[in-house]
Amino acid sequence: MIVDLRVWKGERPPWTVSDGLWERIEPLLPKTERRQRHPGLKRLDDRKALCGIPFVFSTAIP
């Protein structure tokens, strides 16, 4: 189900995290090192993961 199709001309989509907000949030997140013994999948970038939360809310993904 597609809720809204928009072309973002010169403006940021509403689910992106601004640089100012990211500077305030980043120090609050725990620093994790990559496991060497059992590496598995690489972690997703914290900023991208944070952008995913408002994306889900704005697009009404269940």
Secondary structure by P-SEA (a helix, b strand, c coil): cccbbbbbccccccccccaaaaaaccccbbbbcccccccccccccaaaaaaaaaaaaaaccc
